[in-house]
Amino acid sequence: DERIKFEINIEENLPDIYINKIRTARALINILENAILVPCSHPYKMIGVEVRRAPGGIEISISDNGIGIKPENLPRIWEVGYSTNNTSGLGLPFAKRIIEDNKGSIEVESKVGLGTIVKVFLPEAQYDGELGR
C-alpha cells in the first residue's frame, strides 16, 4: 500500500567473489525485505541498493528512510526471535550467519526517524592459479 522508490547503483568491474550463491542471495533478500516492511513516516519509502568495490572485496549497502532503530535496540537485532516490526525475528540473525559463513561481515547503522543502512562486506575470491580457488 505504500509508495516505494528504489535507487540501485552497481559499480562496474567488481572483483570476483566466492560465495554460496543461494544462501547469500536469501540473506540479502531478508535484508531487503526488512527495508520494504519497515514503517515509514515519509510520503514515499526510499530504498537504496549500492554495490561497490571495497578494499579486499565488495560492499553491498541497503538503505531505507524508515523509522530507524533506537540505539539501545541495535545490539538485539542479531538475536533470534527479536523484532521491532512484528516479524519472526529470524531474518537478520540468518543473514549475519550466512554472511559470516562466507567470510564476510555485516553492520547496521540506524538513526531514529531517518532510517537504516545495512552494509555487507564479501571478500574477493582468492585464486591459486589452479582450478579456481
PEBELBEL-V674857 format. One record per pair of residues at least 4 apart in sequence whose C-alpha atoms are under 8 Angstrom apart, sorted by the first residue. I is the first residue (numbers start at 1). GAP is how many residues later the second one is. Records with the same first field share a line. If there is no record, write none. Layout:
I: GAP ; GAP
//
This chain:
2: 42 ; 43
3: 40 ; 41 ; 42
4: 32 ; 40 ; 41 ; 42 ; 43
5: 39 ; 40 ; 41 ; 42
6: 40 ; 41 ; 42 ; 43
7: 39 ; 40 ; 41 ; 42
8: 40 ; 41 ; 42
9: 40 ; 41 ; 42
10: 40 ; 41 ; 42
11: 39 ; 40 ; 41 ; 42
14: 38 ; 39 ; 44
15: 38 ; 42 ; 43 ; 109 ; 110
16: 41 ; 108 ; 109
17: 40 ; 41 ; 105 ; 106 ; 107 ; 108
18: 84 ; 105 ; 106 ; 107
19: 5 ; 83
20: 4 ; 82
21: 4
22: 4
23: 4 ; 75
24: 4 ; 71 ; 74 ; 75
25: 4
26: 4 ; 69
27: 4 ; 64 ; 65 ; 67 ; 68 ; 69 ; 71 ; 72
28: 4 ; 67
29: 4
30: 4 ; 61 ; 62 ; 65
31: 4 ; 31 ; 60 ; 61 ; 64 ; 87
32: 4 ; 30
33: 4
34: 4
35: 12 ; 27 ; 28 ; 29 ; 31
36: 9 ; 11 ; 28
37: 48
38: 28 ; 29 ; 47
39: 27 ; 28
40: 4 ; 5 ; 25 ; 26 ; 27
41: 25 ; 26 ; 72
42: 23 ; 24
45: 19 ; 20 ; 21
46: 17 ; 18 ; 19
47: 15 ; 16 ; 17 ; 18
48: 13 ; 14 ; 15 ; 16
49: 11 ; 12 ; 13 ; 14
50: 9 ; 10 ; 11 ; 12
51: 7 ; 8 ; 9 ; 10
52: 6 ; 7 ; 8
53: 4 ; 5 ; 6
54: 4 ; 5 ; 67
56: 67 ; 68
57: 64 ; 65 ; 66 ; 67 ; 68
58: 63 ; 64 ; 65 ; 66
59: 60 ; 61 ; 62 ; 63
60: 59 ; 60 ; 61
61: 56 ; 57 ; 58 ; 59
62: 55 ; 56 ; 57
63: 52 ; 53 ; 54 ; 55
64: 51 ; 52 ; 53
65: 48 ; 49 ; 50 ; 51
66: 47 ; 48 ; 49 ; 50
67: 44 ; 45 ; 46 ; 47 ; 48
68: 42 ; 43 ; 44 ; 45 ; 46 ; 47 ; 48
69: 4 ; 5 ; 15 ; 41 ; 42 ; 43 ; 46 ; 47
70: 4 ; 40 ; 41 ; 42
71: 39 ; 40
73: 4
74: 34
76: 6
77: 5 ; 6 ; 12 ; 15 ; 16
78: 4 ; 14 ; 15 ; 18
79: 10 ; 14
80: 9 ; 10 ; 13
81: 7 ; 8 ; 9
82: 6 ; 7 ; 8
83: 4 ; 5 ; 6
89: 4
90: 4
91: 4
92: 4
93: 4
94: 4
95: 4
96: 4 ; 9 ; 10
97: 4
98: 4
99: 4 ; 5 ; 6 ; 7 ; 21 ; 23
100: 4 ; 5 ; 6
102: 20
103: 19 ; 20
104: 16 ; 17 ; 18 ; 19
105: 15 ; 16 ; 17
106: 12 ; 13 ; 14 ; 15
107: 11 ; 12 ; 13
108: 8 ; 9 ; 10 ; 11
109: 7 ; 8 ; 9
110: 4 ; 5 ; 6 ; 7
111: 4 ; 5
125: 8
126: 7
127: 5 ; 6
128: 4 ; 5
129: 4
//
